[in-house]
Amino acid sequence: MPSRVSFRYDAPELSPQAFAEELAWIVRGPVGLDAYSLGGSVEACEQAFARALGKEQAVFMPTGTLANHLALRALARGRGRVLVQEQGHVYNDAGDCLQRLSGLSAVPLGHGRAGFTLEEVEAALAAAAAARVRVEIGAIVLETPVHRRHGEMFNHFELTRICRFARERGIGLHLDGARIFIASAYTGIAPAEYAAPFDTVYVSLYKYFGSPCGAVLAGPAALLEGIHHERRMFGGALNQAWVFAAAAAAHLEGFGARFARVVAASAGFKQGLRQQGFQVADIANGTNIFRLELEGPEPGAFRTRLEAAGILLPQPEGRTFFLKLNESLLALPVDALVQHFCAARGGGHGQD
């Protein structure tokens, strides 16, 4: 259990010393060396995530950017355009890798929103077919929850409609599911159920599975067989990745039950803050992020006082903090945590 409570990331913050201690505990069990990210604990981790996601095969990737890229590259099958979320990771955080490295044009949909609609997909297909030089849509990538929208989820009804439409037309489907295990804790939809309509799915290993880095890309064996050669071509074959894989596999076991405790504790925590006069609001259709509007003290001073008590907050946006819930929330009783927030704010604001 982490000694600090962090609201900055999807996972607790561990110092190098704390991670080394955790790794020493992990290696008491069966851990095997890999060779250039093949075999050993890497293979065991791949198999564990493939089972959890209901897919035939999973392949370790050093980053989510590479996992998304190689999935879309494989799914497009030479067709030149990929539909993406305008607010998504692929469009905003991957340096136009689809265009620059794989000759795929990213077509952004859903401007300023967490997702897009089937009607927008239909319009994009019609525009591509009607172009003077006809082009084809090779793949669609959907991200949920959406990082840039503070954990808001892609509307599940629209997601289902889009997947059915794409299936009927032979368009590849990829799920940027970096955080779907967290989403599952809020929706009750199992990760495998989220992944089922998609050909491929990516899940992050470091965001909340205790690994310093890494990702898995899961999908049908026929599609992923041999993709480790492309991983190496793009410089992603780490000489030894067992550390990342062993840590992630250890945290995968029992994750759903542990995060259910986080969700339950967070409900009491947010209610306690409200009772003490804090302005707290959930994100619409959200997951593990909530909004705290600070009244009274200067946000920087408030944040500094909490840090002195071992409670880490992100940088505020004006007077608003977007707080991320993770397993470190369980390091302190809810009542004690609320008291620390009250103390950091100062007197005169409490309510019975």
The 8 nearest C-alpha neighbors of each residue, nearest first, counted from 0:
[[1, 330, 2, 327, 329, 326, 3, 11],
 [2, 0, 3, 327, 330, 11, 13, 4],
 [1, 3, 330, 0, 4, 327, 309, 331],
 [4, 2, 309, 1, 310, 5, 327, 330],
 [3, 5, 310, 327, 328, 311, 330, 309],
 [4, 6, 311, 7, 310, 11, 3, 327],
 [5, 7, 323, 322, 312, 311, 324, 8],
 [8, 6, 313, 5, 312, 323, 322, 311],
 [7, 9, 10, 323, 6, 11, 5, 325],
 [10, 8, 325, 207, 206, 323, 324, 11],
 [9, 11, 207, 325, 8, 206, 12, 326],
 [12, 10, 327, 5, 326, 325, 13, 1],
 [11, 13, 10, 5, 14, 3, 1, 8],
 [14, 12, 17, 18, 11, 15, 1, 16],
 [13, 15, 17, 16, 18, 12, 19, 1],
 [16, 14, 18, 17, 19, 13, 20, 12],
 [15, 17, 19, 14, 18, 20, 13, 21],
 [18, 16, 14, 20, 19, 15, 13, 21],
 [17, 19, 21, 15, 20, 16, 13, 22],
 [18, 20, 22, 16, 17, 21, 15, 23],
 [21, 19, 23, 17, 18, 22, 16, 24],
 [20, 22, 18, 24, 23, 19, 17, 25],
 [21, 23, 25, 19, 24, 20, 18, 26],
 [24, 22, 20, 21, 26, 25, 19, 27],
 [23, 25, 21, 22, 27, 26, 20, 28],
 [26, 24, 22, 27, 23, 28, 21, 246],
 [27, 25, 28, 23, 24, 30, 22, 29],
 [28, 26, 25, 24, 23, 29, 30, 22],
 [27, 29, 26, 25, 30, 24, 23, 245],
 [30, 28, 26, 31, 27, 40, 25, 245],
 [31, 29, 40, 26, 28, 245, 32, 39],
 [32, 30, 39, 40, 33, 29, 241, 38],
 [31, 33, 39, 241, 40, 34, 30, 239],
 [32, 34, 39, 38, 37, 36, 239, 241],
 [35, 33, 37, 36, 238, 239, 38, 32],
 [34, 36, 238, 237, 236, 37, 239, 33],
 [35, 37, 34, 240, 33, 237, 239, 236],
 [38, 36, 33, 34, 35, 41, 42, 39],
 [37, 39, 42, 33, 41, 40, 34, 36],
 [40, 38, 31, 33, 32, 41, 42, 43],
 [39, 41, 31, 43, 241, 42, 30, 245],
 [40, 42, 44, 244, 39, 43, 241, 38],
 [41, 43, 38, 45, 44, 40, 39, 46],
 [44, 42, 40, 46, 41, 45, 47, 39],
 [45, 43, 47, 41, 248, 42, 46, 244],
 [46, 44, 57, 42, 48, 43, 47, 58],
 [45, 47, 49, 43, 44, 48, 42, 50],
 [48, 46, 44, 50, 49, 45, 43, 51],
 [47, 49, 51, 50, 45, 46, 52, 44],
 [48, 50, 54, 46, 57, 52, 56, 47],
 [51, 49, 53, 47, 48, 52, 46, 54],
 [50, 52, 48, 49, 53, 191, 47, 190],
 [53, 51, 191, 49, 50, 54, 190, 48],
 [52, 54, 191, 50, 51, 49, 55, 195],
 [55, 53, 49, 218, 52, 56, 217, 219],
 [56, 54, 219, 220, 218, 49, 53, 57],
 [55, 57, 220, 49, 217, 54, 218, 219],
 [58, 56, 217, 45, 49, 216, 215, 218],
 [57, 59, 216, 215, 45, 217, 60, 56],
 [58, 60, 215, 214, 45, 216, 57, 61],
 [59, 61, 214, 62, 215, 213, 66, 58],
 [60, 62, 213, 214, 235, 212, 59, 63],
 [63, 61, 213, 64, 65, 214, 60, 66],
 [62, 64, 66, 65, 214, 67, 203, 201],
 [65, 63, 62, 67, 66, 68, 93, 89],
 [64, 66, 68, 63, 62, 67, 69, 60],
 [67, 65, 63, 69, 68, 64, 216, 60],
 [68, 66, 70, 64, 65, 69, 63, 71],
 [69, 67, 65, 71, 70, 66, 72, 64],
 [68, 70, 72, 66, 71, 67, 65, 73],
 [69, 71, 67, 73, 68, 72, 66, 74],
 [72, 70, 74, 73, 68, 69, 75, 67],
 [71, 73, 69, 70, 75, 74, 68, 101],
 [74, 72, 70, 71, 75, 76, 69, 222],
 [75, 73, 71, 171, 76, 72, 138, 70],
 [74, 76, 137, 138, 78, 77, 72, 73],
 [77, 75, 74, 78, 73, 137, 72, 79],
 [76, 78, 75, 79, 137, 72, 103, 74],
 [79, 77, 137, 75, 135, 76, 136, 80],
 [78, 80, 103, 135, 77, 104, 137, 136],
 [79, 81, 104, 136, 103, 137, 105, 135],
 [82, 80, 138, 105, 139, 136, 137, 106],
 [81, 83, 139, 106, 105, 107, 140, 138],
 [84, 82, 107, 140, 106, 108, 139, 85],
 [85, 83, 87, 108, 86, 107, 109, 114],
 [84, 86, 107, 110, 108, 87, 109, 90],
 [87, 85, 84, 147, 111, 113, 112, 110],
 [88, 86, 84, 85, 89, 90, 91, 142],
 [87, 89, 92, 91, 90, 93, 86, 142],
 [90, 88, 93, 87, 91, 92, 83, 67],
 [89, 91, 88, 87, 85, 92, 83, 93],
 [92, 90, 88, 89, 93, 87, 86, 94],
 [91, 93, 88, 94, 89, 90, 64, 95],
 [92, 94, 95, 89, 96, 64, 91, 90],
 [93, 95, 96, 92, 91, 90, 99, 97],
 [96, 94, 97, 98, 93, 99, 90, 89],
 [97, 95, 99, 94, 100, 98, 93, 101],
 [98, 96, 103, 101, 95, 100, 99, 102],
 [97, 99, 102, 103, 104, 96, 95, 101],
 [100, 98, 96, 97, 101, 95, 102, 103],
 [99, 101, 96, 97, 98, 102, 103, 95],
 [102, 100, 97, 103, 98, 99, 72, 96],
 [101, 103, 98, 100, 99, 97, 104, 79],
 [104, 102, 98, 79, 97, 80, 101, 105],
 [103, 105, 80, 98, 81, 79, 106, 97],
 [104, 106, 81, 80, 82, 107, 83, 103],
 [105, 107, 82, 83, 81, 104, 108, 80],
 [108, 106, 85, 83, 84, 82, 105, 109],
 [107, 109, 84, 85, 110, 115, 83, 106],
 [110, 108, 115, 112, 114, 85, 84, 111],
 [109, 111, 85, 112, 108, 86, 107, 84],
 [110, 112, 109, 86, 85, 113, 114, 148],
 [113, 111, 109, 114, 110, 86, 115, 148],
 [112, 114, 153, 148, 145, 86, 151, 152],
 [115, 113, 153, 112, 109, 84, 154, 116],
 [114, 116, 109, 108, 119, 117, 84, 113],
 [117, 115, 118, 119, 157, 120, 114, 161],
 [116, 118, 120, 161, 119, 121, 160, 157],
 [117, 119, 121, 116, 120, 122, 115, 123],
 [120, 118, 122, 116, 117, 121, 123, 115],
 [121, 119, 117, 123, 118, 122, 124, 116],
 [120, 122, 118, 124, 119, 123, 125, 117],
 [121, 123, 125, 119, 120, 124, 126, 118],
 [124, 122, 120, 126, 125, 121, 127, 119],
 [125, 123, 127, 121, 122, 126, 128, 120],
 [124, 126, 122, 128, 123, 127, 129, 121],
 [125, 127, 123, 129, 124, 128, 122, 130],
 [128, 126, 124, 134, 130, 125, 129, 133],
 [127, 129, 125, 133, 126, 130, 124, 134],
 [130, 128, 126, 127, 125, 133, 131, 132],
 [131, 129, 133, 132, 127, 128, 126, 134],
 [132, 130, 133, 129, 128, 127, 134, 126],
 [133, 131, 130, 134, 129, 128, 127, 135],
 [132, 134, 130, 128, 131, 127, 129, 135],
 [135, 133, 127, 128, 79, 132, 136, 130],
 [134, 136, 78, 79, 137, 80, 127, 133],
 [137, 135, 80, 81, 138, 78, 79, 124],
 [138, 136, 75, 78, 170, 80, 81, 135],
 [137, 139, 171, 81, 75, 170, 172, 136],
 [138, 140, 82, 172, 81, 171, 173, 83],
 [141, 139, 173, 83, 174, 172, 82, 138],
 [140, 142, 174, 175, 173, 143, 139, 83],
 [143, 141, 175, 145, 174, 176, 144, 87],
 [144, 142, 145, 152, 153, 176, 141, 175],
 [143, 145, 152, 150, 151, 142, 178, 146],
 [146, 144, 143, 150, 148, 151, 147, 142],
 [145, 147, 150, 149, 148, 144, 87, 151],
 [148, 146, 149, 145, 86, 87, 150, 88],
 [147, 149, 145, 146, 151, 150, 113, 86],
 [150, 148, 146, 147, 151, 288, 145, 282],
 [149, 151, 144, 145, 146, 285, 286, 148],
 [152, 150, 285, 144, 148, 284, 145, 149],
 [153, 151, 144, 143, 284, 285, 145, 154],
 [152, 154, 114, 143, 113, 155, 144, 151],
 [155, 153, 157, 156, 152, 158, 114, 284],
 [154, 156, 158, 157, 153, 159, 152, 160],
 [157, 155, 159, 158, 154, 160, 161, 153],
 [158, 156, 160, 159, 155, 154, 116, 161],
 [157, 159, 155, 161, 156, 160, 154, 162],
 [158, 160, 162, 156, 157, 161, 155, 163],
 [161, 159, 157, 163, 158, 162, 164, 156],
 [160, 162, 164, 158, 117, 163, 159, 157],
 [163, 161, 165, 159, 164, 160, 166, 158],
 [162, 164, 166, 160, 161, 165, 159, 167],
 [165, 163, 161, 167, 162, 166, 160, 168],
 [166, 164, 170, 162, 168, 167, 163, 169],
 [167, 165, 163, 169, 168, 164, 162, 170],
 [166, 168, 164, 165, 169, 163, 170, 162],
 [169, 167, 165, 166, 170, 164, 163, 171],
 [168, 170, 166, 167, 165, 171, 137, 138],
 [169, 171, 165, 138, 137, 168, 166, 172],
 [172, 170, 138, 74, 137, 139, 75, 169],
 [173, 171, 197, 139, 198, 138, 140, 170],
 [172, 174, 140, 199, 197, 200, 198, 139],
 [175, 173, 200, 141, 176, 140, 142, 199],
 [176, 174, 142, 201, 177, 141, 200, 173],
 [175, 177, 179, 202, 174, 201, 178, 143],
 [176, 178, 202, 203, 175, 201, 179, 63],
 [177, 179, 176, 181, 180, 144, 182, 202],
 [180, 178, 182, 176, 181, 183, 177, 190],
 [179, 181, 183, 182, 178, 190, 184, 255],
 [182, 180, 179, 183, 184, 178, 185, 286],
 [183, 181, 179, 185, 184, 180, 286, 186],
 [182, 184, 188, 180, 186, 187, 181, 185],
 [183, 185, 181, 182, 187, 186, 259, 258],
 [186, 184, 182, 183, 187, 286, 181, 262],
 [187, 185, 183, 188, 184, 182, 189, 286],
 [186, 188, 183, 184, 185, 189, 182, 190],
 [189, 187, 183, 186, 192, 190, 193, 184],
 [188, 190, 192, 191, 183, 187, 193, 180],
 [191, 189, 193, 192, 52, 180, 179, 183],
 [192, 190, 52, 53, 194, 189, 193, 195],
 [191, 193, 189, 195, 190, 194, 188, 52],
 [194, 192, 190, 191, 195, 189, 188, 196],
 [193, 195, 191, 192, 197, 196, 190, 200],
 [194, 196, 192, 197, 193, 191, 53, 198],
 [197, 195, 194, 162, 198, 193, 159, 163],
 [198, 196, 172, 199, 195, 194, 173, 174],
 [197, 199, 172, 218, 173, 171, 196, 219],
 [200, 198, 218, 173, 197, 217, 174, 70],
 [199, 201, 174, 217, 173, 216, 175, 176],
 [200, 202, 216, 175, 176, 215, 177, 66],
 [203, 201, 177, 176, 215, 214, 204, 200],
 [202, 204, 214, 177, 205, 206, 63, 213],
 [205, 203, 214, 213, 208, 247, 210, 206],
 [206, 204, 210, 212, 211, 208, 207, 203],
 [205, 207, 9, 10, 203, 204, 208, 209],
 [206, 208, 10, 9, 205, 209, 204, 325],
 [209, 207, 247, 250, 204, 205, 210, 206],
 [210, 208, 247, 207, 205, 246, 250, 211],
 [209, 211, 205, 243, 246, 247, 212, 208],
 [210, 212, 205, 243, 209, 213, 204, 246],
 [213, 211, 205, 210, 243, 204, 61, 62],
 [212, 214, 61, 62, 204, 60, 205, 203],
 [215, 213, 203, 204, 60, 63, 62, 202],
 [214, 216, 59, 58, 202, 60, 201, 57],
 [215, 217, 201, 58, 57, 66, 200, 59],
 [218, 216, 57, 200, 199, 56, 49, 54],
 [217, 219, 199, 54, 56, 198, 55, 57],
 [220, 218, 55, 221, 222, 56, 54, 223],
 [219, 221, 223, 56, 222, 224, 55, 218],
 [220, 222, 219, 224, 223, 218, 225, 56],
 [221, 223, 220, 219, 224, 218, 73, 226],
 [224, 222, 220, 226, 221, 225, 219, 218],
 [225, 223, 220, 221, 226, 222, 227, 219],
 [224, 226, 227, 228, 223, 229, 222, 221],
 [227, 225, 228, 223, 229, 224, 230, 222],
 [228, 226, 230, 225, 229, 231, 58, 236],
 [227, 229, 231, 226, 230, 225, 232, 236],
 [230, 228, 232, 231, 226, 227, 233, 69],
 [231, 229, 227, 235, 228, 233, 232, 236],
 [230, 232, 236, 234, 235, 228, 229, 233],
 [233, 231, 229, 234, 230, 228, 235, 236],
 [232, 234, 231, 230, 235, 229, 65, 236],
 [235, 233, 231, 232, 236, 230, 237, 229],
 [234, 236, 230, 231, 233, 237, 61, 60],
 [237, 235, 231, 35, 36, 234, 230, 238],
 [238, 236, 35, 239, 36, 235, 240, 61],
 [237, 239, 35, 34, 36, 236, 240, 33],
 [240, 238, 237, 35, 33, 241, 36, 34],
 [239, 241, 36, 242, 243, 237, 244, 238],
 [240, 242, 244, 40, 41, 243, 245, 239],
 [243, 241, 245, 240, 244, 246, 239, 210],
 [242, 244, 210, 246, 241, 240, 245, 247],
 [243, 245, 241, 41, 247, 246, 44, 242],
 [246, 244, 248, 242, 247, 243, 241, 40],
 [245, 247, 210, 249, 243, 244, 248, 209],
 [248, 246, 208, 250, 244, 210, 249, 245],
 [247, 249, 251, 245, 44, 250, 246, 244],
 [248, 250, 246, 247, 251, 252, 245, 25],
 [251, 249, 208, 247, 252, 248, 209, 254],
 [252, 250, 248, 254, 249, 247, 253, 208],
 [251, 253, 250, 254, 249, 248, 255, 247],
 [252, 254, 256, 255, 251, 257, 250, 249],
 [255, 253, 257, 251, 256, 252, 258, 250],
 [254, 256, 258, 257, 253, 259, 184, 180],
 [257, 255, 259, 254, 258, 253, 260, 184],
 [258, 256, 254, 260, 259, 255, 253, 261],
 [257, 259, 261, 260, 255, 256, 254, 262],
 [258, 260, 256, 262, 261, 257, 184, 255],
 [261, 259, 263, 258, 257, 262, 264, 256],
 [260, 262, 258, 264, 259, 263, 265, 326],
 [263, 261, 259, 265, 260, 264, 258, 266],
 [262, 264, 260, 266, 261, 265, 259, 267],
 [265, 263, 261, 267, 266, 262, 260, 268],
 [264, 266, 268, 262, 267, 263, 261, 269],
 [267, 265, 269, 264, 263, 268, 270, 262],
 [268, 266, 270, 265, 264, 269, 271, 333],
 [267, 269, 265, 271, 333, 270, 266, 264],
 [270, 268, 272, 271, 266, 267, 265, 273],
 [269, 271, 267, 273, 272, 268, 266, 274],
 [270, 272, 268, 274, 269, 273, 267, 337],
 [271, 273, 269, 275, 277, 270, 274, 337],
 [274, 272, 277, 270, 276, 275, 271, 269],
 [273, 275, 271, 272, 276, 350, 270, 351],
 [276, 274, 349, 350, 272, 273, 277, 271],
 [275, 277, 273, 274, 349, 348, 350, 278],
 [278, 276, 273, 272, 275, 279, 293, 292],
 [277, 279, 292, 291, 273, 276, 280, 293],
 [278, 280, 291, 290, 277, 273, 292, 269],
 [281, 279, 290, 289, 291, 282, 278, 292],
 [280, 282, 289, 290, 283, 279, 285, 288],
 [281, 283, 285, 289, 284, 280, 151, 288],
 [282, 284, 285, 281, 151, 286, 152, 280],
 [285, 283, 151, 152, 282, 286, 154, 153],
 [286, 284, 151, 282, 283, 150, 152, 287],
 [285, 287, 150, 288, 182, 185, 151, 284],
 [286, 288, 324, 323, 150, 289, 285, 181],
 [289, 287, 323, 322, 286, 324, 150, 149],
 [290, 288, 281, 322, 321, 282, 280, 291],
 [289, 291, 321, 280, 279, 320, 281, 322],
 [290, 292, 279, 320, 319, 278, 293, 321],
 [293, 291, 319, 278, 318, 290, 279, 320],
 [294, 292, 318, 291, 319, 295, 278, 277],
 [293, 295, 296, 292, 277, 318, 278, 297],
 [294, 296, 293, 297, 344, 345, 348, 298],
 [297, 295, 344, 298, 301, 294, 300, 293],
 [296, 298, 300, 299, 301, 295, 318, 293],
 [299, 297, 301, 300, 302, 296, 318, 315],
 [300, 298, 302, 301, 297, 303, 315, 314],
 [299, 301, 303, 302, 298, 297, 304, 296],
 [302, 300, 298, 304, 343, 299, 303, 344],
 [301, 303, 299, 305, 300, 304, 298, 312],
 [304, 302, 300, 306, 305, 301, 299, 307],
 [305, 303, 307, 301, 343, 306, 302, 300],
 [306, 304, 308, 310, 302, 307, 303, 343],
 [305, 307, 310, 309, 303, 311, 308, 304],
 [306, 308, 304, 305, 309, 303, 310, 311],
 [307, 309, 305, 306, 310, 304, 339, 3],
 [310, 308, 306, 3, 307, 311, 4, 305],
 [311, 309, 4, 306, 305, 308, 5, 3],
 [310, 312, 5, 306, 6, 4, 309, 305],
 [311, 313, 6, 7, 302, 5, 314, 310],
 [314, 312, 7, 315, 6, 320, 311, 322],
 [313, 315, 312, 316, 320, 299, 302, 7],
 [316, 314, 320, 319, 317, 318, 313, 298],
 [317, 315, 319, 318, 320, 314, 321, 313],
 [316, 318, 319, 315, 298, 320, 314, 292],
 [319, 317, 293, 316, 292, 315, 298, 320],
 [318, 320, 292, 316, 315, 317, 291, 293],
 [321, 319, 315, 291, 290, 322, 316, 292],
 [320, 322, 290, 289, 288, 291, 319, 323],
 [321, 323, 6, 288, 289, 320, 290, 7],
 [324, 322, 288, 6, 287, 7, 8, 9],
 [323, 325, 287, 6, 288, 9, 322, 328],
 [324, 326, 10, 9, 327, 328, 11, 323],
 [325, 327, 328, 329, 261, 11, 10, 258],
 [326, 328, 4, 11, 329, 330, 325, 1],
 [329, 327, 326, 330, 4, 325, 331, 261],
 [328, 330, 327, 331, 326, 261, 332, 264],
 [331, 329, 327, 328, 2, 1, 0, 4],
 [332, 330, 329, 333, 336, 335, 328, 4],
 [333, 331, 335, 334, 336, 329, 330, 328],
 [332, 334, 336, 268, 335, 337, 331, 267],
 [335, 333, 337, 336, 332, 338, 271, 268],
 [336, 334, 338, 332, 337, 333, 339, 331],
 [335, 337, 333, 339, 338, 334, 331, 332],
 [338, 336, 340, 334, 339, 335, 272, 333],
 [339, 337, 341, 335, 336, 340, 342, 334],
 [338, 340, 342, 336, 341, 337, 343, 335],
 [341, 339, 343, 337, 338, 342, 344, 336],
 [342, 340, 338, 344, 339, 343, 345, 337],
 [343, 341, 339, 345, 344, 340, 338, 346],
 [344, 342, 340, 304, 301, 341, 345, 305],
 [343, 345, 341, 342, 296, 301, 340, 346],
 [344, 346, 342, 343, 341, 347, 348, 296],
 [347, 345, 348, 344, 349, 342, 341, 343],
 [346, 348, 349, 345, 350, 344, 341, 295],
 [349, 347, 346, 276, 350, 275, 345, 341],
 [350, 348, 275, 347, 276, 351, 346, 341],
 [351, 349, 275, 274, 276, 348, 347, 273],
 [350, 349, 274, 275, 276, 348, 271, 273]]
